[in-house]
Amino acid sequence: MGSSLEETALISQVPTTEFGKAGGELQHMKLFAGNAHADLGQRIADYLGIDMGRLTSTRFSDGEIRIQVEESARGNDVFILQPTCAPVNDTLMELLIMLDAFRRASANRITVVMPYYGYARQDKKLKPREPVTARLVADLIEEAGAHRVVCVDLHAEQIQGFFDIPVDHLYAGPIIGRYFIEQGYDEAEDIVVVSPDVAGVTRARALAEMLHCSLAIIAKRRPEPNKVDIVEIIGEVGGKRCVMIDDMIDTGGSIIQGAEALLKRGATDVMAACTHAIFSGNAPQKLEDSIVSRVVALDTVPIPSVKQFPKLTVLPSAPLLGEAIRRIHKNESISGLFNGWR
């Protein structure tokens, strides 16, 4: 795997911010992490220059989750790092129990840092008798005691409106864009950024503007979940190297079919980039065996060794999340991180 986790200084900066150690005293602030992505929690703590909060998460004999906070949180600004990734039901329930524990421990403010927001794909009712799970999860988090939520590249921006508490929506696009700039893709005449669907046009356009290149769109329909039919490609891709960008790669089917359609239209190369590397089932092997030449993703969800493959490059999200946490604690602007983006 081509890893970029150590290249923080160049890759992980947003256009207007140089990330480094947060420095300074972060008084009355504590960071805790659940089992979903403890490694990312430690990297964020290292960025902030603080110790991780002590918390134990175990199981009762019947499988129920048991949480024990091992230090005082009274009067503190508490941040809980927990992407609700697979196994999503366990990570979500663990988050809710942690929230209840800190609420009862008299924390002054509790901020949930969810790099990946699970159950986000059902964000509206398209057919009769369908749930809106994205709203249900928002209600659960709010009711459990969260005062604020931080997310990275929500599947649908409207999810912010499902909460009655502040939601800070962070964008990974600048990190991905910086990586491609360092790879020499800035202002290259043969580069085109491709949105794999109409819903992702805003994300793709922002990256295209950052790379100073053209934009193309794949129009598709989904007859059922994880099934895709390519309808049309809008834009010129003949003789171009394509960068497809999406919020997540799950089974890999959409990316692979999109890449095949682009090559049939004359594209010379197709790379894929995403924020959340879900990689369900045999997605890593499918991507490795596919015509996609490179896959770039952030570490917002854990990517175990069995899901890593030679074409994969992982970019660090800890500096972005750490800087957002520092600014929230200091009551500084979050939007300033993304001046010039979108």
C-alpha positions in Angstrom: 0.0 0.0 0.0 1.2 3.5 -0.8 0.8 5.2 2.6 0.9 8.9 3.1 0.2 9.0 6.8 3.6 10.5 7.6 3.3 13.3 5.0 1.2 15.6 7.1 3.0 18.8 6.3 2.3 18.8 2.6 -0.8 16.6 2.1 -3.0 17.3 5.1 -3.2 21.1 4.9 -6.3 22.8 3.6 -5.6 25.6 1.2 -5.3 28.3 3.8 -4.0 26.4 6.8 -0.6 24.8 7.6 -1.3 22.0 10.0 1.2 21.3 12.7 1.1 20.7 16.4 -1.8 22.6 17.9 0.4 23.8 20.7 -0.6 25.9 23.7 -2.7 24.9 26.6 -6.1 23.3 26.0 -7.4 23.6 29.5 -10.6 21.9 30.7 -10.7 19.9 27.4 -10.6 16.1 27.2 -10.6 13.7 24.2 -12.0 10.2 24.5 -12.3 7.5 21.8 -14.5 4.5 21.5 -13.6 1.2 20.0 -14.5 2.2 16.4 -11.2 3.9 15.6 -9.0 4.2 18.7 -5.9 4.7 16.5 -7.3 7.8 14.9 -8.2 9.1 18.4 -4.6 8.7 19.4 -3.3 10.5 16.3 -5.7 13.4 17.0 -4.4 13.5 20.7 -0.8 13.6 19.4 -1.7 16.5 17.1 -3.3 18.4 19.9 -0.4 17.6 22.3 -2.7 16.1 24.9 -3.2 12.7 26.5 -6.1 10.5 25.6 -8.9 10.4 28.1 -9.1 7.1 30.0 -12.2 5.1 29.2 -13.0 1.4 29.3 -15.4 -0.3 26.9 -16.1 -4.0 27.5 -18.9 -6.4 27.2 -21.2 -8.1 29.6 -21.6 -11.9 29.2 -24.7 -11.5 27.1 -22.9 -9.1 24.6 -24.2 -5.8 26.0 -21.7 -2.9 25.9 -20.3 -1.7 29.3 -18.7 1.7 29.5 -16.7 3.0 32.4 -15.1 6.5 32.3 -11.9 6.2 34.3 -11.3 9.9 35.1 -13.4 12.9 36.1 -15.1 14.8 33.3 -17.0 17.3 35.5 -17.0 20.8 34.1 -14.9 19.8 31.1 -15.3 20.3 27.4 -15.5 16.6 26.3 -14.9 15.4 22.7 -15.9 11.8 21.8 -14.2 10.4 18.7 -16.4 7.6 17.2 -17.1 7.0 13.5 -20.3 4.9 13.3 -18.6 2.5 10.8 -18.9 -1.3 10.7 -20.1 -3.0 12.8 -22.4 0.0 12.6 -25.0 -1.2 15.2 -22.2 -1.8 17.8 -20.4 1.5 17.2 -23.6 3.5 17.2 -24.8 1.9 20.4 -21.4 2.4 22.0 -21.5 6.1 21.1 -24.9 6.5 22.7 -23.8 4.8 25.9 -20.7 7.0 26.0 -22.8 10.1 25.6 -25.1 9.0 28.5 -22.0 8.3 30.7 -20.6 11.8 30.1 -23.9 13.5 30.5 -24.3 11.8 33.9 -20.7 12.7 34.7 -21.6 16.4 34.5 -19.4 17.3 31.5 -19.9 21.0 30.6 -20.2 20.4 26.9 -20.1 17.1 24.9 -19.1 17.2 21.2 -19.4 14.0 19.1 -16.7 13.8 16.5 -18.1 11.4 13.8 -15.7 11.3 10.9 -18.1 8.9 9.3 -21.9 9.2 9.8 -23.5 5.7 9.6 -27.1 5.1 8.4 -26.8 8.3 6.2 -27.8 6.7 2.9 -31.5 6.8 3.7 -31.8 10.5 4.1 -35.2 11.0 2.5 -38.3 9.0 1.8 -38.2 7.8 -1.9 -40.7 5.0 -1.7 -43.8 4.3 0.5 -43.1 2.9 4.0 -39.4 3.7 3.9 -37.6 5.0 7.1 -35.4 8.1 7.2 -32.6 6.5 9.2 -30.3 9.5 8.9 -32.9 11.6 10.9 -33.4 8.7 13.4 -29.7 8.6 14.2 -29.6 12.4 14.6 -32.5 12.2 17.1 -30.8 9.4 19.1 -27.5 11.3 19.3 -29.2 14.5 20.4 -31.4 12.8 22.9 -28.4 10.9 24.4 -26.8 14.2 25.4 -24.7 15.6 22.6 -24.3 19.4 22.5 -22.5 19.5 19.2 -21.5 17.2 16.3 -18.5 17.2 13.9 -18.7 15.2 10.7 -16.6 14.8 7.6 -18.2 14.7 4.2 -21.8 13.7 5.0 -23.5 11.6 2.4 -26.1 14.4 2.1 -25.6 17.9 3.4 -29.2 18.1 4.4 -28.4 15.8 7.4 -27.1 18.9 9.2 -30.7 20.1 9.3 -31.8 16.9 11.1 -30.1 18.2 14.3 -31.3 21.0 16.6 -27.8 21.4 17.9 -24.8 22.8 16.0 -23.2 20.6 13.3 -19.7 21.3 12.0 -19.4 19.8 8.5 -15.8 19.3 7.5 -14.6 18.7 3.9 -11.9 16.3 3.0 -11.6 17.7 -0.6 -8.8 20.1 0.2 -6.7 17.2 1.6 -7.4 15.1 -1.5 -6.7 18.1 -3.8 -3.4 18.8 -2.1 -2.4 15.2 -2.7 -3.1 15.4 -6.4 -1.3 18.8 -6.6 1.8 17.2 -5.0 1.5 14.5 -7.6 1.6 17.1 -10.4 -2.0 17.1 -11.5 -2.5 20.9 -11.0 -3.3 22.7 -14.3 -2.5 19.6 -16.4 -4.4 19.9 -19.6 -5.2 16.2 -19.8 -6.8 16.0 -16.3 -10.6 15.9 -15.7 -12.4 15.5 -12.4 -15.4 13.2 -12.7 -18.5 13.1 -10.4 -19.8 9.5 -10.3 -23.3 10.8 -10.0 -25.3 14.0 -10.2 -25.6 14.3 -6.4 -21.8 14.6 -6.1 -21.3 17.5 -8.6 -20.6 20.1 -6.0 -17.8 18.1 -4.5 -16.3 17.3 -7.9 -16.6 20.9 -9.1 -14.7 22.1 -6.0 -11.9 19.7 -6.7 -11.8 20.6 -10.4 -11.5 24.3 -9.4 -8.6 23.5 -7.0 -6.8 21.5 -9.7 -7.7 24.1 -12.4 -9.1 21.4 -14.7 -12.4 20.5 -16.4 -15.4 18.6 -15.0 -17.4 15.6 -16.2 -20.5 13.9 -14.7 -21.7 10.3 -14.9 -25.5 10.1 -14.9 -26.7 6.8 -13.5 -29.6 5.2 -11.9 -29.8 2.7 -9.0 -32.4 0.0 -9.6 -31.6 -1.3 -6.1 -29.0 -0.7 -3.4 -25.4 -1.4 -4.5 -26.6 -1.8 -8.2 -25.8 0.8 -10.8 -26.8 1.4 -14.4 -24.7 4.0 -16.3 -27.0 6.2 -18.3 -24.8 8.9 -19.8 -21.5 10.7 -19.4 -21.7 14.5 -19.5 -18.5 16.3 -20.5 -15.4 15.6 -22.5 -13.2 12.7 -21.3 -11.6 11.5 -24.5 -7.8 11.5 -24.2 -8.0 12.5 -20.5 -6.8 11.2 -17.2 -9.9 11.0 -15.0 -10.1 11.5 -11.2 -13.4 10.2 -9.9 -14.2 11.6 -6.5 -17.0 10.4 -4.2 -17.8 10.6 -0.5 -17.4 6.8 0.0 -16.4 3.6 -1.7 -18.5 0.7 -0.4 -18.6 -2.3 -2.6 -16.6 -0.6 -5.4 -19.3 -1.4 -8.0 -20.1 2.3 -8.9 -16.4 3.2 -9.2 -15.5 0.2 -11.3 -18.5 0.5 -13.7 -17.9 4.3 -14.0 -14.2 3.7 -14.8 -15.2 1.2 -17.5 -17.7 3.6 -19.0 -15.0 6.4 -19.0 -12.4 4.2 -20.8 -15.0 3.3 -23.4 -15.4 7.0 -24.1 -11.7 7.4 -24.7 -10.3 8.2 -21.3 -6.6 7.1 -21.0 -6.6 6.5 -17.2 -9.0 6.5 -14.3 -8.1 7.1 -10.6 -10.6 7.0 -7.7 -10.7 9.2 -4.6 -13.0 9.1 -1.7 -13.3 10.3 1.9 -14.6 7.1 3.5 -13.0 3.7 2.6 -15.8 1.4 3.6 -14.6 -1.4 1.4 -17.4 -3.9 2.1 -17.0 -7.6 1.3 -14.4 -8.3 -1.4 -14.3 -4.6 -2.5 -10.5 -4.3 -2.0 -9.8 -7.3 -4.3 -12.3 -6.0 -6.9 -10.6 -2.6 -6.9 -7.1 -4.1 -7.1 -8.2 -6.3 -10.1 -10.1 -3.5 -11.8 -9.0 -1.0 -14.5 -8.8 1.7 -11.8 -5.2 2.7 -11.6 -5.1 4.2 -8.1 -7.4 4.6 -5.1 -7.0 7.5 -2.7 -8.9 7.6 0.6 -8.7 9.2 4.0 -8.5 7.2 7.3 -11.8 8.4 8.6 -12.7 4.8 9.2 -10.2 2.0 10.1 -8.7 0.2 7.2 -7.3 -3.1 8.6 -4.4 -4.8 6.8 -6.8 -7.3 5.2 -8.5 -4.4 3.4 -5.3 -2.7 2.2 -4.0 -3.3 -1.4 -1.2 -2.1 -3.5 -3.3 0.5 -5.4 -4.5 2.2 -2.2 -3.0 5.4 -0.8 -4.3 6.5 2.6 -4.2 10.2 3.6 -4.4 11.3 7.3 -7.5 13.0 8.7 -6.1 13.6 12.2 -4.7 17.1 11.5 -8.0 18.3 10.1 -10.1 16.8 12.9 -7.6 17.9 15.5 -7.6 21.5 14.2 -11.4 21.5 14.2 -11.5 20.3 17.8 -9.0 22.9 18.9 -11.0 25.7 17.2 -14.3 24.5 18.7 -12.7 24.4 22.2 -11.3 27.9 21.7 -14.5 29.2 20.1 -12.7 30.0 16.9 -14.1 29.8 13.3 -14.4 26.4 11.7 -15.4 27.8 8.3 -12.0 29.6 8.1 -10.4 26.2 7.5 -12.1 26.0 4.1 -11.7 29.6 2.7 -11.6 29.2 -1.0 -13.1 25.7 -1.0 -16.6 25.1 -2.4 
